Amino acid sequence: MEMPTEQCGICSRQVLFSETVHVLIHTRTETVVVDYYVCRGCYEEVAPAFDEPSV
Ligand SMILES: [Zn+2]
């Protein structure tokens, strides 16, 4: 059975879904909400920039 993968929104690597973190970015100036998946490695680096993870 193939493992589902997602493309990291930061480093663009294909990573296992279970290794990704789903992040939501609420922009301050607009009502746009950006959501994407990032690998855990990238998340560790950019986590302070996000409001909160939504796993
Ligand atoms: Zn990454």
mmCIF file of the protein (N, C-alpha, C, O) and its ligand, coordinates in Angstrom:
data_MODEL
# 
_entry.id   MODEL 
# 
loop_
_entity.id 
_entity.type 
_entity.pdbx_number_of_molecules 
1 polymer     1 
2 non-polymer 1 
# 
_entity_poly.entity_id                      1 
_entity_poly.type                           'polypeptide(L)' 
_entity_poly.nstd_linkage                   no 
_entity_poly.nstd_monomer                   no 
_entity_poly.pdbx_seq_one_letter_code       MEMPTEQCGICSRQVLFSETVHVLIHTRTETVVVDYYVCRGCYEEVAPAFDEPSV 
_entity_poly.pdbx_seq_one_letter_code_can   MEMPTEQCGICSRQVLFSETVHVLIHTRTETVVVDYYVCRGCYEEVAPAFDEPSV 
_entity_poly.pdbx_strand_id                 A 
# 
loop_
_entity_poly_seq.entity_id 
_entity_poly_seq.num 
_entity_poly_seq.mon_id 
_entity_poly_seq.hetero 
1 1  MET n 
1 2  GLU n 
1 3  MET n 
1 4  PRO n 
1 5  THR n 
1 6  GLU n 
1 7  GLN n 
1 8  CYS n 
1 9  GLY n 
1 10 ILE n 
1 11 CYS n 
1 12 SER n 
1 13 ARG n 
1 14 GLN n 
1 15 VAL n 
1 16 LEU n 
1 17 PHE n 
1 18 SER n 
1 19 GLU n 
1 20 THR n 
1 21 VAL n 
1 22 HIS n 
1 23 VAL n 
1 24 LEU n 
1 25 ILE n 
1 26 HIS n 
1 27 THR n 
1 28 ARG n 
1 29 THR n 
1 30 GLU n 
1 31 THR n 
1 32 VAL n 
1 33 VAL n 
1 34 VAL n 
1 35 ASP n 
1 36 TYR n 
1 37 TYR n 
1 38 VAL n 
1 39 CYS n 
1 40 ARG n 
1 41 GLY n 
1 42 CYS n 
1 43 TYR n 
1 44 GLU n 
1 45 GLU n 
1 46 VAL n 
1 47 ALA n 
1 48 PRO n 
1 49 ALA n 
1 50 PHE n 
1 51 ASP n 
1 52 GLU n 
1 53 PRO n 
1 54 SER n 
1 55 VAL n 
# 
loop_
_struct_asym.id 
_struct_asym.entity_id 
A 1 
B 2 
# 
loop_
_chem_comp.id 
_chem_comp.type 
_chem_comp.mon_nstd_flag 
ALA 'L-peptide linking' y 
ARG 'L-peptide linking' y 
ASP 'L-peptide linking' y 
CYS 'L-peptide linking' y 
GLN 'L-peptide linking' y 
GLU 'L-peptide linking' y 
GLY 'peptide linking'   y 
HIS 'L-peptide linking' y 
ILE 'L-peptide linking' y 
LEU 'L-peptide linking' y 
MET 'L-peptide linking' y 
PHE 'L-peptide linking' y 
PRO 'L-peptide linking' y 
SER 'L-peptide linking' y 
THR 'L-peptide linking' y 
TYR 'L-peptide linking' y 
VAL 'L-peptide linking' y 
ZN  non-polymer         . 
# 
_pdbx_entity_nonpoly.entity_id   2 
_pdbx_entity_nonpoly.name        ? 
_pdbx_entity_nonpoly.comp_id     ZN 
# 
_pdbx_nonpoly_scheme.asym_id         B 
_pdbx_nonpoly_scheme.entity_id       2 
_pdbx_nonpoly_scheme.mon_id          ZN 
_pdbx_nonpoly_scheme.ndb_seq_num     1 
_pdbx_nonpoly_scheme.pdb_seq_num     101 
_pdbx_nonpoly_scheme.auth_seq_num    101 
_pdbx_nonpoly_scheme.pdb_mon_id      ZN 
_pdbx_nonpoly_scheme.auth_mon_id     ZN 
_pdbx_nonpoly_scheme.pdb_strand_id   A 
_pdbx_nonpoly_scheme.pdb_ins_code    . 
# 
loop_
_atom_site.group_PDB 
_atom_site.id 
_atom_site.type_symbol 
_atom_site.label_atom_id 
_atom_site.label_alt_id 
_atom_site.label_comp_id 
_atom_site.label_asym_id 
_atom_site.label_entity_id 
_atom_site.label_seq_id 
_atom_site.pdbx_PDB_ins_code 
_atom_site.Cartn_x 
_atom_site.Cartn_y 
_atom_site.Cartn_z 
_atom_site.occupancy 
_atom_site.B_iso_or_equiv 
_atom_site.pdbx_formal_charge 
_atom_site.auth_seq_id 
_atom_site.auth_comp_id 
_atom_site.auth_asym_id 
_atom_site.auth_atom_id 
_atom_site.pdbx_PDB_model_num 
ATOM   1   N  N  . MET A 1 1  ? 0.844  -1.198 0.000  1.00 0.00 ? 1   MET A N  1 
ATOM   2   C  CA . MET A 1 1  ? 0.000  0.000  0.000  1.00 0.00 ? 1   MET A CA 1 
ATOM   3   C  C  . MET A 1 1  ? 0.874  1.241  0.000  1.00 0.00 ? 1   MET A C  1 
ATOM   4   O  O  . MET A 1 1  ? 1.784  1.376  0.818  1.00 0.00 ? 1   MET A O  1 
ATOM   5   N  N  . GLU A 1 2  ? 0.593  2.133  -0.913 1.00 0.00 ? 2   GLU A N  1 
ATOM   6   C  CA . GLU A 1 2  ? 1.414  3.337  -0.983 1.00 0.00 ? 2   GLU A CA 1 
ATOM   7   C  C  . GLU A 1 2  ? 1.083  4.320  0.125  1.00 0.00 ? 2   GLU A C  1 
ATOM   8   O  O  . GLU A 1 2  ? -0.077 4.543  0.471  1.00 0.00 ? 2   GLU A O  1 
ATOM   9   N  N  . MET A 1 3  ? 2.132  4.895  0.664  1.00 0.00 ? 3   MET A N  1 
ATOM   10  C  CA . MET A 1 3  ? 1.935  5.901  1.699  1.00 0.00 ? 3   MET A CA 1 
ATOM   11  C  C  . MET A 1 3  ? 1.617  7.234  1.026  1.00 0.00 ? 3   MET A C  1 
ATOM   12  O  O  . MET A 1 3  ? 2.277  7.628  0.064  1.00 0.00 ? 3   MET A O  1 
ATOM   13  N  N  . PRO A 1 4  ? 0.620  7.906  1.533  1.00 0.00 ? 4   PRO A N  1 
ATOM   14  C  CA . PRO A 1 4  ? 0.302  9.217  0.954  1.00 0.00 ? 4   PRO A CA 1 
ATOM   15  C  C  . PRO A 1 4  ? 1.410  10.218 1.273  1.00 0.00 ? 4   PRO A C  1 
ATOM   16  O  O  . PRO A 1 4  ? 1.991  10.199 2.359  1.00 0.00 ? 4   PRO A O  1 
ATOM   17  N  N  . THR A 1 5  ? 1.686  11.075 0.322  1.00 0.00 ? 5   THR A N  1 
ATOM   18  C  CA . THR A 1 5  ? 2.705  12.088 0.546  1.00 0.00 ? 5   THR A CA 1 
ATOM   19  C  C  . THR A 1 5  ? 2.130  13.464 0.266  1.00 0.00 ? 5   THR A C  1 
ATOM   20  O  O  . THR A 1 5  ? 1.125  13.619 -0.429 1.00 0.00 ? 5   THR A O  1 
ATOM   21  N  N  . GLU A 1 6  ? 2.792  14.443 0.825  1.00 0.00 ? 6   GLU A N  1 
ATOM   22  C  CA . GLU A 1 6  ? 2.434  15.835 0.569  1.00 0.00 ? 6   GLU A CA 1 
ATOM   23  C  C  . GLU A 1 6  ? 3.717  16.576 0.222  1.00 0.00 ? 6   GLU A C  1 
ATOM   24  O  O  . GLU A 1 6  ? 4.809  16.195 0.645  1.00 0.00 ? 6   GLU A O  1 
ATOM   25  N  N  . GLN A 1 7  ? 3.565  17.629 -0.548 1.00 0.00 ? 7   GLN A N  1 
ATOM   26  C  CA . GLN A 1 7  ? 4.729  18.427 -0.862 1.00 0.00 ? 7   GLN A CA 1 
ATOM   27  C  C  . GLN A 1 7  ? 4.875  19.517 0.184  1.00 0.00 ? 7   GLN A C  1 
ATOM   28  O  O  . GLN A 1 7  ? 3.941  20.271 0.459  1.00 0.00 ? 7   GLN A O  1 
ATOM   29  N  N  . CYS A 1 8  ? 6.058  19.583 0.755  1.00 0.00 ? 8   CYS A N  1 
ATOM   30  C  CA . CYS A 1 8  ? 6.316  20.612 1.753  1.00 0.00 ? 8   CYS A CA 1 
ATOM   31  C  C  . CYS A 1 8  ? 6.190  21.980 1.112  1.00 0.00 ? 8   CYS A C  1 
ATOM   32  O  O  . CYS A 1 8  ? 6.737  22.221 0.036  1.00 0.00 ? 8   CYS A O  1 
ATOM   33  N  N  . GLY A 1 9  ? 5.466  22.879 1.776  1.00 0.00 ? 9   GLY A N  1 
ATOM   34  C  CA . GLY A 1 9  ? 5.258  24.208 1.224  1.00 0.00 ? 9   GLY A CA 1 
ATOM   35  C  C  . GLY A 1 9  ? 6.473  25.100 1.324  1.00 0.00 ? 9   GLY A C  1 
ATOM   36  O  O  . GLY A 1 9  ? 6.471  26.213 0.798  1.00 0.00 ? 9   GLY A O  1 
ATOM   37  N  N  . ILE A 1 10 ? 7.504  24.631 1.986  1.00 0.00 ? 10  ILE A N  1 
ATOM   38  C  CA . ILE A 1 10 ? 8.688  25.457 2.174  1.00 0.00 ? 10  ILE A CA 1 
ATOM   39  C  C  . ILE A 1 10 ? 9.879  24.923 1.386  1.00 0.00 ? 10  ILE A C  1 
ATOM   40  O  O  . ILE A 1 10 ? 10.493 25.655 0.610  1.00 0.00 ? 10  ILE A O  1 
ATOM   41  N  N  . CYS A 1 11 ? 10.204 23.651 1.585  1.00 0.00 ? 11  CYS A N  1 
ATOM   42  C  CA . CYS A 1 11 ? 11.378 23.111 0.900  1.00 0.00 ? 11  CYS A CA 1 
ATOM   43  C  C  . CYS A 1 11 ? 10.994 22.301 -0.331 1.00 0.00 ? 11  CYS A C  1 
ATOM   44  O  O  . CYS A 1 11 ? 11.863 21.832 -1.066 1.00 0.00 ? 11  CYS A O  1 
ATOM   45  N  N  . SER A 1 12 ? 9.684  22.136 -0.559 1.00 0.00 ? 12  SER A N  1 
ATOM   46  C  CA . SER A 1 12 ? 9.181  21.473 -1.761 1.00 0.00 ? 12  SER A CA 1 
ATOM   47  C  C  . SER A 1 12 ? 9.493  19.983 -1.850 1.00 0.00 ? 12  SER A C  1 
ATOM   48  O  O  . SER A 1 12 ? 9.277  19.369 -2.895 1.00 0.00 ? 12  SER A O  1 
ATOM   49  N  N  . ARG A 1 13 ? 9.986  19.411 -0.791 1.00 0.00 ? 13  ARG A N  1 
ATOM   50  C  CA . ARG A 1 13 ? 10.225 17.976 -0.820 1.00 0.00 ? 13  ARG A CA 1 
ATOM   51  C  C  . ARG A 1 13 ? 8.910  17.234 -0.677 1.00 0.00 ? 13  ARG A C  1 
ATOM   52  O  O  . ARG A 1 13 ? 7.963  17.726 -0.063 1.00 0.00 ? 13  ARG A O  1 
ATOM   53  N  N  . GLN A 1 14 ? 8.867  16.046 -1.251 1.00 0.00 ? 14  GLN A N  1 
ATOM   54  C  CA . GLN A 1 14 ? 7.721  15.175 -1.036 1.00 0.00 ? 14  GLN A CA 1 
ATOM   55  C  C  . GLN A 1 14 ? 7.981  14.421 0.257  1.00 0.00 ? 14  GLN A C  1 
ATOM   56  O  O  . GLN A 1 14 ? 8.957  13.680 0.376  1.00 0.00 ? 14  GLN A O  1 
ATOM   57  N  N  . VAL A 1 15 ? 7.110  14.617 1.203  1.00 0.00 ? 15  VAL A N  1 
ATOM   58  C  CA . VAL A 1 15 ? 7.292  13.957 2.498  1.00 0.00 ? 15  VAL A CA 1 
ATOM   59  C  C  . VAL A 1 15 ? 6.039  13.166 2.843  1.00 0.00 ? 15  VAL A C  1 
ATOM   60  O  O  . VAL A 1 15 ? 4.938  13.475 2.387  1.00 0.00 ? 15  VAL A O  1 
ATOM   61  N  N  . LEU A 1 16 ? 6.233  12.156 3.647  1.00 0.00 ? 16  LEU A N  1 
ATOM   62  C  CA . LEU A 1 16 ? 5.095  11.352 4.064  1.00 0.00 ? 16  LEU A CA 1 
ATOM   63  C  C  . LEU A 1 16 ? 4.078  12.212 4.788  1.00 0.00 ? 16  LEU A C  1 
ATOM   64  O  O  . LEU A 1 16 ? 4.419  13.098 5.572  1.00 0.00 ? 16  LEU A O  1 
ATOM   65  N  N  . PHE A 1 17 ? 2.839  11.926 4.504  1.00 0.00 ? 17  PHE A N  1 
ATOM   66  C  CA . PHE A 1 17 ? 1.768  12.708 5.121  1.00 0.00 ? 17  PHE A CA 1 
ATOM   67  C  C  . PHE A 1 17 ? 1.902  12.736 6.637  1.00 0.00 ? 17  PHE A C  1 
ATOM   68  O  O  . PHE A 1 17 ? 1.666  13.764 7.271  1.00 0.00 ? 17  PHE A O  1 
ATOM   69  N  N  . SER A 1 18 ? 2.281  11.607 7.208  1.00 0.00 ? 18  SER A N  1 
ATOM   70  C  CA . SER A 1 18 ? 2.399  11.509 8.664  1.00 0.00 ? 18  SER A CA 1 
ATOM   71  C  C  . SER A 1 18 ? 3.554  12.344 9.198  1.00 0.00 ? 18  SER A C  1 
ATOM   72  O  O  . SER A 1 18 ? 3.648  12.592 10.401 1.00 0.00 ? 18  SER A O  1 
ATOM   73  N  N  . GLU A 1 19 ? 4.436  12.778 8.295  1.00 0.00 ? 19  GLU A N  1 
ATOM   74  C  CA . GLU A 1 19 ? 5.584  13.572 8.717  1.00 0.00 ? 19  GLU A CA 1 
ATOM   75  C  C  . GLU A 1 19 ? 5.370  15.056 8.453  1.00 0.00 ? 19  GLU A C  1 
ATOM   76  O  O  . GLU A 1 19 ? 6.280  15.865 8.638  1.00 0.00 ? 19  GLU A O  1 
ATOM   77  N  N  . THR A 1 20 ? 4.179  15.402 8.027  1.00 0.00 ? 20  THR A N  1 
ATOM   78  C  CA . THR A 1 20 ? 3.926  16.805 7.731  1.00 0.00 ? 20  THR A CA 1 
ATOM   79  C  C  . THR A 1 20 ? 3.129  17.453 8.866  1.00 0.00 ? 20  THR A C  1 
ATOM   80  O  O  . THR A 1 20 ? 2.514  16.779 9.692  1.00 0.00 ? 20  THR A O  1 
ATOM   81  N  N  . VAL A 1 21 ? 3.164  18.760 8.871  1.00 0.00 ? 21  VAL A N  1 
ATOM   82  C  CA . VAL A 1 21 ? 2.351  19.531 9.800  1.00 0.00 ? 21  VAL A CA 1 
ATOM   83  C  C  . VAL A 1 21 ? 1.491  20.455 8.955  1.00 0.00 ? 21  VAL A C  1 
ATOM   84  O  O  . VAL A 1 21 ? 1.986  21.147 8.066  1.00 0.00 ? 21  VAL A O  1 
ATOM   85  N  N  . HIS A 1 22 ? 0.211  20.456 9.242  1.00 0.00 ? 22  HIS A N  1 
ATOM   86  C  CA . HIS A 1 22 ? -0.717 21.303 8.497  1.00 0.00 ? 22  HIS A CA 1 
ATOM   87  C  C  . HIS A 1 22 ? -0.762 22.655 9.185  1.00 0.00 ? 22  HIS A C  1 
ATOM   88  O  O  . HIS A 1 22 ? -1.143 22.755 10.352 1.00 0.00 ? 22  HIS A O  1 
ATOM   89  N  N  . VAL A 1 23 ? -0.375 23.680 8.469  1.00 0.00 ? 23  VAL A N  1 
ATOM   90  C  CA . VAL A 1 23 ? -0.342 25.005 9.068  1.00 0.00 ? 23  VAL A CA 1 
ATOM   91  C  C  . VAL A 1 23 ? -1.325 25.931 8.375  1.00 0.00 ? 23  VAL A C  1 
ATOM   92  O  O  . VAL A 1 23 ? -1.552 25.844 7.168  1.00 0.00 ? 23  VAL A O  1 
ATOM   93  N  N  . LEU A 1 24 ? -1.890 26.802 9.155  1.00 0.00 ? 24  LEU A N  1 
ATOM   94  C  CA . LEU A 1 24 ? -2.801 27.812 8.625  1.00 0.00 ? 24  LEU A CA 1 
ATOM   95  C  C  . LEU A 1 24 ? -2.194 29.182 8.902  1.00 0.00 ? 24  LEU A C  1 
ATOM   96  O  O  . LEU A 1 24 ? -1.769 29.481 10.018 1.00 0.00 ? 24  LEU A O  1 
ATOM   97  N  N  . ILE A 1 25 ? -2.165 29.988 7.878  1.00 0.00 ? 25  ILE A N  1 
ATOM   98  C  CA . ILE A 1 25 ? -1.621 31.325 8.049  1.00 0.00 ? 25  ILE A CA 1 
ATOM   99  C  C  . ILE A 1 25 ? -2.729 32.337 7.821  1.00 0.00 ? 25  ILE A C  1 
ATOM   100 O  O  . ILE A 1 25 ? -3.272 32.454 6.722  1.00 0.00 ? 25  ILE A O  1 
ATOM   101 N  N  . HIS A 1 26 ? -3.048 33.052 8.861  1.00 0.00 ? 26  HIS A N  1 
ATOM   102 C  CA . HIS A 1 26 ? -4.056 34.100 8.739  1.00 0.00 ? 26  HIS A CA 1 
ATOM   103 C  C  . HIS A 1 26 ? -3.301 35.402 8.512  1.00 0.00 ? 26  HIS A C  1 
ATOM   104 O  O  . HIS A 1 26 ? -2.610 35.895 9.403  1.00 0.00 ? 26  HIS A O  1 
ATOM   105 N  N  . THR A 1 27 ? -3.437 35.937 7.342  1.00 0.00 ? 27  THR A N  1 
ATOM   106 C  CA . THR A 1 27 ? -2.732 37.178 7.058  1.00 0.00 ? 27  THR A CA 1 
ATOM   107 C  C  . THR A 1 27 ? -3.393 38.318 7.814  1.00 0.00 ? 27  THR A C  1 
ATOM   108 O  O  . THR A 1 27 ? -4.609 38.334 8.004  1.00 0.00 ? 27  THR A O  1 
ATOM   109 N  N  . ARG A 1 28 ? -2.594 39.249 8.233  1.00 0.00 ? 28  ARG A N  1 
ATOM   110 C  CA . ARG A 1 28 ? -3.097 40.356 9.040  1.00 0.00 ? 28  ARG A CA 1 
ATOM   111 C  C  . ARG A 1 28 ? -3.795 41.420 8.211  1.00 0.00 ? 28  ARG A C  1 
ATOM   112 O  O  . ARG A 1 28 ? -4.698 42.098 8.701  1.00 0.00 ? 28  ARG A O  1 
ATOM   113 N  N  . THR A 1 29 ? -3.391 41.567 6.985  1.00 0.00 ? 29  THR A N  1 
ATOM   114 C  CA . THR A 1 29 ? -3.890 42.680 6.182  1.00 0.00 ? 29  THR A CA 1 
ATOM   115 C  C  . THR A 1 29 ? -5.091 42.297 5.329  1.00 0.00 ? 29  THR A C  1 
ATOM   116 O  O  . THR A 1 29 ? -5.853 43.158 4.890  1.00 0.00 ? 29  THR A O  1 
ATOM   117 N  N  . GLU A 1 30 ? -5.253 40.989 5.095  1.00 0.00 ? 30  GLU A N  1 
ATOM   118 C  CA . GLU A 1 30 ? -6.368 40.566 4.264  1.00 0.00 ? 30  GLU A CA 1 
ATOM   119 C  C  . GLU A 1 30 ? -7.074 39.401 4.944  1.00 0.00 ? 30  GLU A C  1 
ATOM   120 O  O  . GLU A 1 30 ? -6.590 38.850 5.933  1.00 0.00 ? 30  GLU A O  1 
ATOM   121 N  N  . THR A 1 31 ? -8.189 39.051 4.412  1.00 0.00 ? 31  THR A N  1 
ATOM   122 C  CA . THR A 1 31 ? -8.947 37.963 5.015  1.00 0.00 ? 31  THR A CA 1 
ATOM   123 C  C  . THR A 1 31 ? -8.572 36.614 4.404  1.00 0.00 ? 31  THR A C  1 
ATOM   124 O  O  . THR A 1 31 ? -9.292 35.625 4.541  1.00 0.00 ? 31  THR A O  1 
ATOM   125 N  N  . VAL A 1 32 ? -7.449 36.605 3.740  1.00 0.00 ? 32  VAL A N  1 
ATOM   126 C  CA . VAL A 1 32 ? -7.003 35.367 3.101  1.00 0.00 ? 32  VAL A CA 1 
ATOM   127 C  C  . VAL A 1 32 ? -6.375 34.441 4.123  1.00 0.00 ? 32  VAL A C  1 
ATOM   128 O  O  . VAL A 1 32 ? -5.551 34.852 4.940  1.00 0.00 ? 32  VAL A O  1 
ATOM   129 N  N  . VAL A 1 33 ? -6.773 33.205 4.059  1.00 0.00 ? 33  VAL A N  1 
ATOM   130 C  CA . VAL A 1 33 ? -6.151 32.207 4.911  1.00 0.00 ? 33  VAL A CA 1 
ATOM   131 C  C  . VAL A 1 33 ? -5.409 31.219 4.021  1.00 0.00 ? 33  VAL A C  1 
ATOM   132 O  O  . VAL A 1 33 ? -5.984 30.590 3.133  1.00 0.00 ? 33  VAL A O  1 
ATOM   133 N  N  . VAL A 1 34 ? -4.146 31.107 4.283  1.00 0.00 ? 34  VAL A N  1 
ATOM   134 C  CA . VAL A 1 34 ? -3.330 30.181 3.509  1.00 0.00 ? 34  VAL A CA 1 
ATOM   135 C  C  . VAL A 1 34 ? -3.105 28.933 4.336  1.00 0.00 ? 34  VAL A C  1 
ATOM   136 O  O  . VAL A 1 34 ? -2.697 29.002 5.495  1.00 0.00 ? 34  VAL A O  1 
ATOM   137 N  N  . ASP A 1 35 ? -3.372 27.806 3.734  1.00 0.00 ? 35  ASP A N  1 
ATOM   138 C  CA . ASP A 1 35 ? -3.073 26.579 4.455  1.00 0.00 ? 35  ASP A CA 1 
ATOM   139 C  C  . ASP A 1 35 ? -2.238 25.675 3.583  1.00 0.00 ? 35  ASP A C  1 
ATOM   140 O  O  . ASP A 1 35 ? -2.506 25.506 2.394  1.00 0.00 ? 35  ASP A O  1 
ATOM   141 N  N  . TYR A 1 36 ? -1.253 25.114 4.171  1.00 0.00 ? 36  TYR A N  1 
ATOM   142 C  CA . TYR A 1 36 ? -0.428 24.170 3.441  1.00 0.00 ? 36  TYR A CA 1 
ATOM   143 C  C  . TYR A 1 36 ? 0.284  23.250 4.406  1.00 0.00 ? 36  TYR A C  1 
ATOM   144 O  O  . TYR A 1 36 ? 0.216  23.399 5.626  1.00 0.00 ? 36  TYR A O  1 
ATOM   145 N  N  . TYR A 1 37 ? 0.968  22.295 3.807  1.00 0.00 ? 37  TYR A N  1 
ATOM   146 C  CA . TYR A 1 37 ? 1.668  21.314 4.616  1.00 0.00 ? 37  TYR A CA 1 
ATOM   147 C  C  . TYR A 1 37 ? 3.157  21.596 4.559  1.00 0.00 ? 37  TYR A C  1 
ATOM   148 O  O  . TYR A 1 37 ? 3.707  21.927 3.508  1.00 0.00 ? 37  TYR A O  1 
ATOM   149 N  N  . VAL A 1 38 ? 3.789  21.460 5.694  1.00 0.00 ? 38  VAL A N  1 
ATOM   150 C  CA . VAL A 1 38 ? 5.240  21.587 5.730  1.00 0.00 ? 38  VAL A CA 1 
ATOM   151 C  C  . VAL A 1 38 ? 5.802  20.374 6.461  1.00 0.00 ? 38  VAL A C  1 
ATOM   152 O  O  . VAL A 1 38 ? 5.136  19.786 7.313  1.00 0.00 ? 38  VAL A O  1 
ATOM   153 N  N  . CYS A 1 39 ? 7.019  20.010 6.122  1.00 0.00 ? 39  CYS A N  1 
ATOM   154 C  CA . CYS A 1 39 ? 7.645  18.886 6.813  1.00 0.00 ? 39  CYS A CA 1 
ATOM   155 C  C  . CYS A 1 39 ? 8.035  19.340 8.223  1.00 0.00 ? 39  CYS A C  1 
ATOM   156 O  O  . CYS A 1 39 ? 8.134  20.535 8.503  1.00 0.00 ? 39  CYS A O  1 
ATOM   157 N  N  . ARG A 1 40 ? 8.248  18.384 9.078  1.00 0.00 ? 40  ARG A N  1 
ATOM   158 C  CA . ARG A 1 40 ? 8.528  18.731 10.471 1.00 0.00 ? 40  ARG A CA 1 
ATOM   159 C  C  . ARG A 1 40 ? 9.810  19.542 10.603 1.00 0.00 ? 40  ARG A C  1 
ATOM   160 O  O  . ARG A 1 40 ? 9.913  20.423 11.457 1.00 0.00 ? 40  ARG A O  1 
ATOM   161 N  N  . GLY A 1 41 ? 10.769 19.243 9.764  1.00 0.00 ? 41  GLY A N  1 
ATOM   162 C  CA . GLY A 1 41 ? 12.036 19.976 9.819  1.00 0.00 ? 41  GLY A CA 1 
ATOM   163 C  C  . GLY A 1 41 ? 11.817 21.458 9.571  1.00 0.00 ? 41  GLY A C  1 
ATOM   164 O  O  . GLY A 1 41 ? 12.342 22.305 10.295 1.00 0.00 ? 41  GLY A O  1 
ATOM   165 N  N  . CYS A 1 42 ? 11.044 21.762 8.549  1.00 0.00 ? 42  CYS A N  1 
ATOM   166 C  CA . CYS A 1 42 ? 10.765 23.158 8.225  1.00 0.00 ? 42  CYS A CA 1 
ATOM   167 C  C  . CYS A 1 42 ? 9.878  23.773 9.299  1.00 0.00 ? 42  CYS A C  1 
ATOM   168 O  O  . CYS A 1 42 ? 10.065 24.927 9.684  1.00 0.00 ? 42  CYS A O  1 
ATOM   169 N  N  . TYR A 1 43 ? 8.932  23.012 9.769  1.00 0.00 ? 43  TYR A N  1 
ATOM   170 C  CA . TYR A 1 43 ? 8.016  23.545 10.775 1.00 0.00 ? 43  TYR A CA 1 
ATOM   171 C  C  . TYR A 1 43 ? 8.765  24.018 12.009 1.00 0.00 ? 43  TYR A C  1 
ATOM   172 O  O  . TYR A 1 43 ? 8.456  25.062 12.583 1.00 0.00 ? 43  TYR A O  1 
ATOM   173 N  N  . GLU A 1 44 ? 9.760  23.228 12.408 1.00 0.00 ? 44  GLU A N  1 
ATOM   174 C  CA . GLU A 1 44 ? 10.542 23.596 13.583 1.00 0.00 ? 44  GLU A CA 1 
ATOM   175 C  C  . GLU A 1 44 ? 11.176 24.969 13.405 1.00 0.00 ? 44  GLU A C  1 
ATOM   176 O  O  . GLU A 1 44 ? 11.317 25.739 14.355 1.00 0.00 ? 44  GLU A O  1 
ATOM   177 N  N  . GLU A 1 45 ? 11.554 25.253 12.160 1.00 0.00 ? 45  GLU A N  1 
ATOM   178 C  CA . GLU A 1 45 ? 12.254 26.512 11.894 1.00 0.00 ? 45  GLU A CA 1 
ATOM   179 C  C  . GLU A 1 45 ? 11.310 27.695 11.787 1.00 0.00 ? 45  GLU A C  1 
ATOM   180 O  O  . GLU A 1 45 ? 11.656 28.815 12.163 1.00 0.00 ? 45  GLU A O  1 
ATOM   181 N  N  . VAL A 1 46 ? 10.126 27.441 11.277 1.00 0.00 ? 46  VAL A N  1 
ATOM   182 C  CA . VAL A 1 46 ? 9.231  28.561 11.004 1.00 0.00 ? 46  VAL A CA 1 
ATOM   183 C  C  . VAL A 1 46 ? 8.049  28.640 11.963 1.00 0.00 ? 46  VAL A C  1 
ATOM   184 O  O  . VAL A 1 46 ? 7.237  29.560 11.865 1.00 0.00 ? 46  VAL A O  1 
ATOM   185 N  N  . ALA A 1 47 ? 7.943  27.695 12.881 1.00 0.00 ? 47  ALA A N  1 
ATOM   186 C  CA . ALA A 1 47 ? 6.801  27.645 13.788 1.00 0.00 ? 47  ALA A CA 1 
ATOM   187 C  C  . ALA A 1 47 ? 6.460  28.988 14.435 1.00 0.00 ? 47  ALA A C  1 
ATOM   188 O  O  . ALA A 1 47 ? 5.280  29.324 14.538 1.00 0.00 ? 47  ALA A O  1 
ATOM   189 N  N  . PRO A 1 48 ? 7.444  29.759 14.871 1.00 0.00 ? 48  PRO A N  1 
ATOM   190 C  CA . PRO A 1 48 ? 7.110  31.044 15.513 1.00 0.00 ? 48  PRO A CA 1 
ATOM   191 C  C  . PRO A 1 48 ? 6.325  31.986 14.617 1.00 0.00 ? 48  PRO A C  1 
ATOM   192 O  O  . PRO A 1 48 ? 5.674  32.908 15.108 1.00 0.00 ? 48  PRO A O  1 
ATOM   193 N  N  . ALA A 1 49 ? 6.377  31.771 13.322 1.00 0.00 ? 49  ALA A N  1 
ATOM   194 C  CA . ALA A 1 49 ? 5.691  32.664 12.393 1.00 0.00 ? 49  ALA A CA 1 
ATOM   195 C  C  . ALA A 1 49 ? 4.218  32.293 12.249 1.00 0.00 ? 49  ALA A C  1 
ATOM   196 O  O  . ALA A 1 49 ? 3.422  33.077 11.734 1.00 0.00 ? 49  ALA A O  1 
ATOM   197 N  N  . PHE A 1 50 ? 3.865  31.114 12.699 1.00 0.00 ? 50  PHE A N  1 
ATOM   198 C  CA . PHE A 1 50 ? 2.498  30.680 12.539 1.00 0.00 ? 50  PHE A CA 1 
ATOM   199 C  C  . PHE A 1 50 ? 1.704  30.862 13.836 1.00 0.00 ? 50  PHE A C  1 
ATOM   200 O  O  . PHE A 1 50 ? 2.252  30.824 14.938 1.00 0.00 ? 50  PHE A O  1 
ATOM   201 N  N  . ASP A 1 51 ? 0.440  31.054 13.670 1.00 0.00 ? 51  ASP A N  1 
ATOM   202 C  CA . ASP A 1 51 ? -0.409 31.212 14.845 1.00 0.00 ? 51  ASP A CA 1 
ATOM   203 C  C  . ASP A 1 51 ? -0.452 29.925 15.648 1.00 0.00 ? 51  ASP A C  1 
ATOM   204 O  O  . ASP A 1 51 ? -0.141 29.906 16.838 1.00 0.00 ? 51  ASP A O  1 
ATOM   205 N  N  . GLU A 1 52 ? -0.838 28.865 14.984 1.00 0.00 ? 52  GLU A N  1 
ATOM   206 C  CA . GLU A 1 52 ? -0.923 27.587 15.650 1.00 0.00 ? 52  GLU A CA 1 
ATOM   207 C  C  . GLU A 1 52 ? -1.069 26.487 14.628 1.00 0.00 ? 52  GLU A C  1 
ATOM   208 O  O  . GLU A 1 52 ? -1.643 26.702 13.560 1.00 0.00 ? 52  GLU A O  1 
ATOM   209 N  N  . PRO A 1 53 ? -0.567 25.328 14.934 1.00 0.00 ? 53  PRO A N  1 
ATOM   210 C  CA . PRO A 1 53 ? -0.704 24.221 13.999 1.00 0.00 ? 53  PRO A CA 1 
ATOM   211 C  C  . PRO A 1 53 ? -2.095 23.605 14.082 1.00 0.00 ? 53  PRO A C  1 
ATOM   212 O  O  . PRO A 1 53 ? -2.726 23.600 15.139 1.00 0.00 ? 53  PRO A O  1 
ATOM   213 N  N  . SER A 1 54 ? -2.551 23.098 12.978 1.00 0.00 ? 54  SER A N  1 
ATOM   214 C  CA . SER A 1 54 ? -3.820 22.392 12.953 1.00 0.00 ? 54  SER A CA 1 
ATOM   215 C  C  . SER A 1 54 ? -3.536 21.019 12.366 1.00 0.00 ? 54  SER A C  1 
ATOM   216 O  O  . SER A 1 54 ? -3.515 20.855 11.146 1.00 0.00 ? 54  SER A O  1 
ATOM   217 N  N  . VAL A 1 55 ? -3.327 20.067 13.198 1.00 0.00 ? 55  VAL A N  1 
ATOM   218 C  CA . VAL A 1 55 ? -2.922 18.742 12.742 1.00 0.00 ? 55  VAL A CA 1 
ATOM   219 C  C  . VAL A 1 55 ? -4.146 17.935 12.328 1.00 0.00 ? 55  VAL A C  1 
ATOM   220 O  O  . VAL A 1 55 ? -4.015 16.784 11.912 1.00 0.00 ? 55  VAL A O  1 
HETATM 221 ZN ZN . ZN  B 2 .  ? 10.267 21.136 4.303  1.00 0.00 2 101 ZN  A ZN 1 
# 
